């Protein structure tokens, strides 16, 4: 058996998402499965080293998962030839400098989004990686969620006919922290620390829309800061000056209107924390994170407006759930697998640093639209 060992510097995995999704459910899960089998006698095995700033957190994380190697010295790891890949899941403000240094050291790059705080820096990372000849990718995990994969199947098989419009509802109630702890880090709500829902979530909506409904060509956006005071991890009040909700409409080059509401101040009364409804001439679908329901034209009821009686139609009854005809792996792990195959086997991987920069661009244009209170075009990068 030929083993391709791929050393990975994993920076910032002491955070919740970095630990759970990238380390435990992706890299360690791949290792527990014996690696990625790419042929009967060939396997790819990731070899991670943990990198961070907090020795106590790194020590605890290492011990919890079999005494993984760890370090607080980025420069030393970038000089270590055992590690071909640099992965970054730090806070947004720290990402640009670290990724730039990793490119200069000749490492292949895989990183979380946003890739930078502005599209100029994000595109610079792309240009530097291309010039250096290193391989590069950006996490675009929602494309591998079961619900969205089912949507993609429906699109590919022509279920919708002509797609008319898309409506996304994302968010949940993040407690301000005064009476009980918030579920998100306090930096998310401070501009100086790179917080704000526009840059965070519009990066997601960019790759979802571009990959499913056509390239985004224009947009309008309204951002809101509903809570101007929140309480941090130590229970201290602080000024929350970053927007915590965004209401955005996009237009694609396929003529599809996509509206996404994103809010950390909404109580959930829908099927999931994220739902995406697609309406087409031949039918509609509503996808959550894992499930997807459809209603064909033939099964669509015929409502008549009459507010004087209780509605006689059960609007959920005529929707059918799309079957789980395949096993869906963790979305982060699925993309990690494709990235590692790209590094070792040079298989196609279109979700690169330029794709990441497009998401950052949309966050910037969202702020511009909000400030101007106007539609803005989305030019090619």
C-alpha positions in Angstrom: 0.0 0.0 0.0 1.4 3.4 -1.0 0.7 6.1 1.5 0.8 9.8 0.7 1.4 11.5 4.0 0.3 15.2 3.9 1.6 17.3 6.8 -0.9 20.1 7.7 -0.3 23.1 9.9 -3.7 23.7 11.5 -3.7 27.3 12.8 -6.6 28.5 14.9 -8.2 25.1 15.6 -8.6 25.8 19.4 -11.9 27.7 18.5 -15.2 25.9 18.5 -15.6 25.5 14.7 -11.9 24.8 14.2 -11.9 22.0 16.8 -15.2 20.4 16.0 -15.6 20.7 12.2 -12.0 20.9 10.9 -10.0 18.9 13.4 -12.3 16.3 14.9 -14.9 15.7 12.3 -12.7 16.2 9.3 -8.9 15.5 9.7 -9.1 13.1 12.6 -12.2 11.4 11.1 -10.2 10.8 7.9 -7.3 9.4 9.9 -9.6 7.1 11.8 -10.9 5.8 8.6 -7.4 4.9 7.5 -7.1 7.9 5.2 -8.6 8.7 1.8 -8.5 5.6 -0.5 -7.7 6.8 -4.0 -6.9 3.5 -5.5 -6.8 -0.2 -4.4 -3.2 0.3 -3.3 -3.0 4.0 -2.6 -4.1 6.2 0.3 -3.8 9.8 1.4 -3.2 10.3 5.2 -3.3 13.8 6.7 -0.7 14.5 9.5 -1.8 17.5 11.5 0.2 19.8 13.8 -1.8 22.1 16.0 -0.8 25.8 15.9 -2.1 28.6 18.2 -1.3 31.3 20.7 -2.6 29.7 23.9 -0.4 26.9 25.2 -3.0 25.7 27.7 -5.7 25.3 25.0 -3.2 23.6 22.7 -2.1 21.2 25.4 -5.6 20.2 26.3 -6.7 19.8 22.7 -3.6 17.7 22.0 -4.2 15.4 25.0 -7.8 15.0 24.1 -7.0 13.5 20.7 -4.0 11.3 21.2 -1.2 13.7 22.0 -1.1 15.5 18.7 2.0 17.6 18.0 1.5 21.3 18.6 3.3 24.6 18.5 3.0 28.3 19.1 5.7 29.2 16.6 4.3 29.8 13.1 7.6 30.8 11.6 9.3 27.6 12.7 6.5 25.5 11.3 6.5 27.3 8.0 10.2 26.4 7.7 9.5 22.7 8.4 9.4 20.6 5.2 7.3 17.9 6.9 4.3 20.2 6.5 3.2 20.9 2.9 -0.2 22.5 3.7 -1.1 25.5 5.8 -4.7 25.7 7.1 -6.1 28.9 8.7 -9.2 29.1 10.9 -8.1 32.1 13.0 -10.2 35.3 13.4 -10.5 37.2 10.2 -8.1 40.0 11.2 -5.2 37.5 11.6 -5.7 35.5 8.4 -4.2 37.7 5.7 -0.7 38.1 7.2 -0.5 34.4 8.2 -1.7 33.1 4.8 0.7 35.5 3.0 3.6 34.2 5.0 2.6 30.6 4.3 2.5 31.3 0.6 6.0 32.9 0.8 7.2 29.7 2.5 5.8 27.6 -0.4 3.0 26.0 1.5 -0.3 24.9 -0.2 -3.1 27.0 1.3 -6.5 26.0 2.6 -8.3 28.5 4.8 -11.6 29.6 6.2 -13.6 32.5 4.8 -13.5 35.5 4.8 -10.0 35.2 3.4 -9.3 38.9 4.2 -11.1 42.0 5.5 -11.2 43.6 2.0 -11.2 42.3 -1.6 -7.9 44.0 -2.5 -6.1 41.9 0.1 -8.1 38.8 -0.8 -7.2 39.1 -4.4 -3.6 39.8 -3.5 -3.5 36.4 -1.7 -4.8 34.8 -4.9 -2.2 36.5 -7.1 0.6 35.6 -4.7 -0.5 31.9 -4.6 -0.7 31.7 -8.3 2.7 33.4 -8.7 4.2 31.0 -6.2 2.8 28.0 -7.9 1.1 26.7 -4.7 -2.3 25.0 -4.6 -5.0 26.9 -2.8 -8.6 26.5 -1.6 -11.2 28.2 0.6 -13.8 26.5 2.8 -17.2 26.7 1.1 -18.8 24.1 3.3 -22.5 24.7 2.7 -22.2 23.3 -0.8 -21.8 19.9 0.7 -24.7 20.1 3.2 -27.2 17.3 2.4 -30.1 19.9 1.9 -28.1 21.9 -0.6 -26.8 18.8 -2.4 -30.5 17.7 -2.8 -31.2 21.2 -4.3 -28.4 20.7 -6.7 -29.8 17.4 -7.8 -33.2 18.9 -8.4 -31.6 21.7 -10.5 -29.5 19.3 -12.5 -32.5 17.0 -13.3 -34.7 19.9 -14.4 -37.3 19.6 -11.6 -37.8 23.4 -11.3 -38.3 24.2 -14.9 -37.3 27.8 -15.2 -36.1 29.0 -11.8 -37.9 32.3 -10.8 -36.7 33.3 -7.4 -34.8 32.1 -4.3 -35.5 33.0 -0.7 -33.0 32.3 2.1 -33.7 32.7 5.8 -30.7 32.3 8.1 -30.2 33.0 11.7 -31.2 32.5 15.3 -31.3 34.4 18.6 -27.8 35.1 19.9 -28.2 36.1 23.5 -26.7 39.6 24.2 -24.9 38.0 27.1 -26.4 40.1 29.9 -28.5 37.4 31.6 -27.0 34.3 30.0 -23.9 33.7 27.9 -23.9 34.5 24.2 -23.4 31.6 21.8 -21.0 33.6 19.6 -17.7 35.2 20.4 -17.8 38.9 21.3 -15.4 39.9 18.5 -18.2 39.1 16.0 -20.0 42.3 17.1 -17.0 44.8 17.1 -15.9 46.5 13.9 -12.3 46.9 15.1 -12.0 43.2 15.6 -13.4 42.3 12.1 -16.9 41.6 13.2 -20.2 42.1 11.3 -22.7 39.8 9.7 -22.3 41.2 6.2 -18.7 40.0 5.6 -19.4 36.8 7.5 -22.6 35.7 5.8 -22.4 37.3 2.4 -19.3 35.2 1.7 -21.5 32.2 2.2 -24.4 33.5 0.0 -21.9 34.4 -2.8 -20.7 30.8 -3.3 -24.1 29.3 -2.7 -25.7 31.5 -5.4 -22.8 31.4 -7.8 -22.7 27.6 -7.7 -26.5 26.9 -7.8 -28.3 29.8 -9.4 -25.9 31.8 -11.6 -23.2 34.4 -11.0 -24.2 37.4 -8.9 -24.3 40.6 -11.1 -26.1 43.1 -8.9 -27.3 43.5 -5.3 -28.9 45.7 -2.7 -28.4 45.5 1.0 -29.6 46.9 4.3 -27.6 46.3 7.4 -28.8 46.9 10.9 -27.2 46.9 14.4 -30.1 45.9 16.6 -28.1 45.6 19.8 -25.6 48.5 20.4 -24.6 46.9 23.8 -23.6 43.3 24.4 -21.7 41.5 27.1 -18.5 39.7 26.5 -17.1 36.4 27.8 -16.2 37.9 31.1 -19.7 39.3 31.6 -18.6 42.9 30.9 -20.7 45.2 28.7 -19.1 46.5 25.5 -20.2 48.7 22.6 -21.4 46.4 19.8 -20.9 48.6 16.7 -20.9 46.0 14.0 -24.1 45.1 12.2 -25.9 42.0 13.5 -28.5 41.6 10.7 -28.6 42.1 7.0 -31.4 42.0 4.4 -30.1 41.5 0.9 -31.4 40.9 -2.6 -29.2 39.6 -5.4 -29.7 39.3 -9.1 -27.9 36.7 -11.1 -26.8 36.5 -14.7 -29.5 33.9 -15.2 -32.2 36.4 -14.2 -32.9 34.7 -10.9 -33.8 37.0 -7.9 -32.3 35.7 -4.7 -33.3 37.3 -1.4 -31.4 36.4 1.9 -32.3 37.5 5.4 -29.4 37.0 7.8 -29.9 37.8 11.5 -28.5 37.0 14.9 -31.6 38.5 16.4 -34.4 36.3 15.2 -36.2 33.5 17.0 -36.6 30.4 14.8 -40.0 29.3 13.7 -39.1 27.4 10.6 -37.7 24.0 9.7 -34.0 24.8 10.4 -31.5 27.6 11.2 -31.0 28.0 7.4 -33.8 27.4 4.9 -33.6 28.1 1.2 -36.8 28.1 -0.9 -36.5 27.8 -4.7 -39.6 28.6 -6.8 -39.7 27.5 -10.5 -42.3 27.1 -13.2 -42.3 23.3 -12.7 -42.2 23.1 -8.9 -40.7 24.5 -5.7 -38.3 23.1 -3.1 -37.5 24.1 0.5 -34.1 23.0 1.7 -32.7 23.0 5.2 -29.3 21.9 6.4 -30.1 18.3 5.9 -33.6 17.8 4.6 -35.3 19.0 1.4 -39.0 19.1 0.5 -40.6 19.5 -2.9 -44.0 20.5 -4.3 -44.5 19.9 -8.0 -46.9 21.9 -10.2 -49.3 19.0 -10.2 -49.4 19.0 -6.4 -49.7 22.7 -5.9 -53.0 23.7 -4.1 -55.3 26.4 -5.4 -55.7 29.0 -2.6 -58.4 31.6 -2.6 -58.1 34.7 -0.4 -60.7 34.7 2.3 -59.6 36.0 5.7 -63.0 35.5 7.2 -62.6 31.8 7.8 -59.9 29.5 9.0 -57.7 28.5 6.1 -59.0 25.1 4.8 -55.6 24.2 3.2 -52.8 22.5 5.1 -50.0 24.1 3.2 -47.4 21.6 4.4 -49.4 18.5 3.5 -48.7 18.6 -0.2 -45.0 18.8 0.1 -42.9 15.6 -0.2 -39.5 15.0 1.3 -36.6 14.2 -1.0 -35.2 10.8 -0.2 -31.8 10.2 1.2 -30.6 8.0 -1.6 -27.0 8.3 -0.6 -24.9 8.7 2.5 -24.0 12.3 3.1 -20.7 12.9 4.9 -19.8 15.9 7.1 -19.8 18.9 4.8 -16.4 20.2 6.0 -14.9 16.7 5.8 -16.2 16.3 2.2 -14.4 19.4 1.0 -11.3 18.5 3.0 -11.2 15.2 1.1 -11.4 17.0 -2.3 -8.7 19.4 -1.3 -6.3 16.7 -0.2 -6.9 14.9 -3.5 -6.2 18.2 -5.3 -2.9 18.5 -3.4 -1.8 14.9 -4.0 -3.4 14.0 -7.3 -3.9 17.4 -8.9 -7.7 16.8 -9.3 -9.8 19.8 -10.1 -10.7 22.1 -7.2 -12.5 25.3 -8.3 -13.1 26.7 -4.8 -9.9 28.7 -4.7 -8.7 32.0 -3.2 -10.3 33.9 -6.1 -13.6 32.3 -5.2 -12.9 33.4 -1.6 -12.2 36.9 -2.8 -15.5 37.1 -4.5 -17.2 36.5 -1.2 -15.2 39.3 0.4 -16.1 41.6 -2.5 -19.8 40.9 -1.9 -19.4 41.9 1.8 -17.8 45.2 0.7 -20.5 45.9 -1.9 -23.1 45.1 0.7 -21.7 47.9 2.9 -21.6 50.2 -0.1 -25.2 49.5 -1.0 -26.3 50.1 2.6 -24.5 53.4 2.8 -25.8 54.6 -0.6 -29.3 53.1 -0.1 -29.1 51.9 -3.7 -28.5 48.9 -6.0 -24.9 48.3 -6.9 -23.3 46.3 -9.7 -21.0 43.4 -8.9 -18.1 43.6 -11.4 -15.8 40.7 -12.3 -12.7 40.5 -10.1 
